Amino acid sequence: MINRRPPASLEVAALSHRYRGAPVFALDDVSFSVKPGERVGLLGPNGAGKSTLMRVFCGYLPVQRRAERPPDETRVEVAGIDVARRSLAVRERVGYLPEQVPLYHELRVREHLAFRGTVKRIRRRARLEEIRRVAALTGLDGMLETPIAQLSRGYRQRVGIADALLGAPPLVVLDEPTVGLDPNQVLEIRAMLKALGGSQTLIFSSHILAEVEALCDRVVILSRGAVVADETIADAVNMHTVIVEWEGGRARVEAVIDQALARGLATGGHARPERPPQIVERSGRVRAEIACPGAEAADAVSTAIGRVSLGEGVAVIRLERGRRRLEERFARVTGAAGEGGS
């Protein structure tokens, strides 16, 4: 058995990075943090700086800052370890899958993972058991004796994911992990990654935004090297709107809404919505959309509407949370256009 370590935190403060000879910064004053055990989606158009950012906090590119920034303001830490000063110690705590998976094609899957286990200093006695564990997680059980050169693209991707998980690192960083997988394989890998929540911290980059929405707790969105959004999935998809339909007259419904808002928002100490509820009456039914100031407030208002409606004898036909797609939020904060580069 390997010794499991607690999930790692990640702190990035005032980080910039410019490649030699490049006219602009690939990363421009980036700051965000990740709590231990969180699953965070790292999003952005092509050339936004996602891969560069991952390479920096994984210890493969140097930590840089803008010249006008005092040195102590720029900081990158994994599990409290300074990446700039202790890069090797950070790499020991990170499982990293780059977008282009580096594999030894002449080796069998088992041989490749055994070699990688040696590099990661997994004890010899625990190595075979650990290979079997990650093979089971990634669906490679029956492929361990197959030469990597004979694998399909999807199975090679699975080998890369297994490599990243080998040794149960406290931080797992995956750059486009489901590229080349068929829809069934995507669902399997997604379920496996979701199960990591809590035991390992996960940073996950993907162009498939529905996948990020299903898998992650939060999203950090980059555009032109800068963070343009850092929010929970609930905030990103705007699950703050409560949609309700009743049977009954508009006057009674408006009274219910007023009572529910007063009760729900007061209970959680939430601010009142910025705009009044949108109410439409049609064919004996009244429909209302109530934009709440946050997901927690929407929960409180939904509960209050149900209780007040029941108390007032107004029949609720429909009560649900509205939402937008993550794609809409992504397009809004990034300007909807790709940015070139890689």
N, C-alpha and C positions, 0 to 999 in steps of 0.2 A: 504494500500500500504506500502511496505517496503521501507526504505531509501536506494537507490542504492549508493554504494561507487565507486570511480574511480578504474580502474584496477590496480593491484599491480605490482611493480617491484620485481625482485628476484636477490640478489647478493650472490654469494658463492665464498669465497677466501681462498685458502690454507687449505681446509677442509680435515681432515683425520678421520677415525673411525675404531677402532678394537674392536671386541667383546671379552669379558672376556674369557681367555683361548685359543683364536684363535692364530695360529702361524703367520698369516699375516694380514695386514690391509684389511678390506673390502672396504674402500675408502682410496686413497693415494694421498694427496695433490691436491684435486679437486678444480678447479676454473672455473667459467663461470657466465654469467649474462643474465637476461631476461628482456626485456623492457615491460612496461605496455601495455597490449593488445595483446602481441605476442602469437602465438600458437607454442609450442616447443615440438618436439618428443624426448623422452629420450630412447635411444636404447642401447643394449648390449647383449652379450650371457648370458645364465644362470650363476648366480654367479658373474656377473660383478660389482654389487654394486648398481643397479638401485633402488631396493626397499629400501635399507638402506639409500641411498641419499634422497629419497622422505620422509622417516620417519624423517630424521634429519631436513630438512627445513620446515616440517609440525609441528615440535615441539614435536615429540614423542620419539626421541632418543637424547642423549646429543651431543652437539657440541664438537668435540675433535680435537686435532692437534698433529703433530709429536713433539717429545720432543725438537728437535733442532730448531723448529720454534718459534720466539718471539710471545708472546701472542697476540699482536696487529695486527699481520699479518693474523691470522685466523679470518674470519668474515662470518656470515650467516645472511642475513637481508631480510625480506619480507616487502615491502612497507616502507622501511627505518627503520623497527623495528628489533632490535637485538634479534634473536631467543634464544640465550643463556641466555639473561637477562630478556626477556619478552615473555616467551613461550606461556602463556595464551593469551596475546594480539595478537600474531601471529595466534594461532588456531582460534580466532574469525574471522580472515580474510581469512581463508583457507577452501575450501570444498574438502575433501579428500576421495577418494574411494580406499581402499586397495585391493590387489589382491584377498584375501579371504574376501568376503563381510560379515560383522557382522550384522545379522538381528535377530529380536525377532520373531521367527516363530509362536508363539501362538497369536500374534497380527494381526489384519487386516492391510492392507497397509496404510489406512488413520490413524489408531491409531499409527502405527510405525512412520510415518512422523510427526504426531502431537507431539509425545514424543520428536522426534529429533528436532523439531522446538522449543520446550520448552527449551531443552538443549542449543540450539543456541541463546536463548534469543530473539526470534522473538515475537513481541507483540501479545497478545492474539487476538486482533481485526483483525490483518493482517494475522494470521496463516492459516485460512481456505483458504483464497484467494491465499496465497503462495503455499499451498499444491496443489490446483487446477492448478496453473501455472506450477509447475514442473511435475505434472502428465500429463498435456497436452504435455509438451516438450518431455517426455520420453515414451509416448504411454500407460500410465497407467490409462487413464480416466475411463475406464469401469471396473477397477480392484480394486478400492479404498476400497470396502467393502469385498474383498476376503482375507481370512486368508493367511498369507505368506507361511505357511506350505503346502498349496494347489497349490502354484505357480510353474511353470516350472523353470528350472535353468535360462533360458533367462529372464523371468519376474522378478526373484529375482535380477538378475543383473541390470535390469532397476530400481528396487527400490533403489539399492545402488547408482546408478547414480543420481536419483532424490534426494536422501539424500545429495549427494555432492553439488548439485545445490541449495539446499534449502537455502533461505536467500540471494541469489545472491552474494556469497563471491567474493572479488576482485581477488583471486587466486584459480583456480580449478585444482586439482591434481588427475589424474586418472591412476591407475595402472591396465593395461589390462582390459579396460572397456567393450570390446565387447566379452569377453570369454563367450561361451554358447549361443550366439545369432545366429539365422539363417541368411543367406545372406541378406534377405529383411530387417530384424531387424538391421543388421550392417549398411546398407545404410541409414536407418532412423536415427540411433544414430549418424552416421558420419555427416549427413546433419545438425542435431541439434547442434553438437559440433562446426562445422565449423561456424555456425551462431553466436557463442559466440565471435568470433574474434573482438577485439576492445573494447567490453563492459566488458569482463573479461579476465584475463590472463589464459592461459591453458598450463599445463604441462601434457603430454600424453605419457604413456609408452605402447608399444605393440610389440608383436613378428610378427605381420602382417605388413611388411614393406610397402606394397602397400597402406595400410590404412594410415600410417604415412605420406607417400608421398602426398596423396590426401588431408590430413587434415592440415598439419603443415606448418609453414613458415620456421622453422629452425630445425636442428637436433643436439643433443649433444649425442655422442656415447662414451660409457664406455667400457673399457676392462681391466680386472684384477684390478678394482678399480680406474683406472686413465682415464682421458678424452683423447681420441685418435683422436677425430674430433669434431669440433664445427663450423658449417657452415650452410648457407642457403640451402634450398632444391634445388634451381637452381644449386648451386655449387656442392652439393652432387651427383646429377644425371648428372653433367657435361653437362649442356645445353649451352656449349660454342662453340660447333662445328656447323658451317654453311655448309649445304650440298646443292649444286647447280648443276643443269643440264641445258645445253644450246644446241641449234641447231647451228652449225657453226664450223669453223675450230679452232684448238687448239691455233694458234697464236693470233687470235682475242680474244679468251676467256682469255688467259694469260694477254693481255693488259687490259681487263675489270677488272680482278682480281687485278692487280697492282694499277689501278686507284681507285678501290673501297676500297682497304685496306688503301691506302694513305688518302682518303677522310674520311672514316668511323673512323679510329683510330685517325686521327688528330682532328676530330670534338669533340670527347669526351676526348681527352688527354690520350688515352690508349697506352700501350706498344705494339710493334709489336709481332705477334705470335712467339713462340720459334722455331717452325719448319715451313718450307715452305709448301704451300698448296699441297695436294696430288691430282694430276690431271690424269685422265684416259680418253682416247679417244676410242670410240667404236661405229661402225655402224652409223657414221655421227653425233654422239652426244658426248659432252664433259662433264664429271662429275668431280666436285672438292669438296674436304673436306677441310675446312679452320678452323683450331683450333685457337680460339681467346683466349686472356688472361683472359676473364671473361664474365659473362652473359651480362653485360652492353655493352661491346665491341662487342659481338656477335649481339646484337640488332642494333648497329650502322653500322656494316659491312653488315648485311642483308639489311638494308635500302639503303646503298650506292650501293650494288650490283644491286638492282632493278633499281635504278635511272641511274647508269652508263650503264647498259645493254640496257635500253630503249634509252638512248642518243646515244649509239653506234650502235643501230639497231641489236643487238644480241638477239635472242628470248630465253627467259628463260622458260624452261619446268617444272622445279621443284626448289623450294626454301623453305627450312625448316631447323629446328634446330635438330641436332642429340642429342641423350641422351643415357645414360646407366641406368640400373635399380638401384634403391637404394640398392638392395641386393648385387650388385657387389661392391659398395662402402663400405658397411658394412663388407663384407668378406675380403676386402683388408685391412681395418684398424684394424680389430680384429683378423686376422689370420685364419678366416673361421671356427675355431673350438670352440665348447662350452667349458666352463671352470668349470663345475661342481657346486654343491651347489645350493643355492636358493637366 
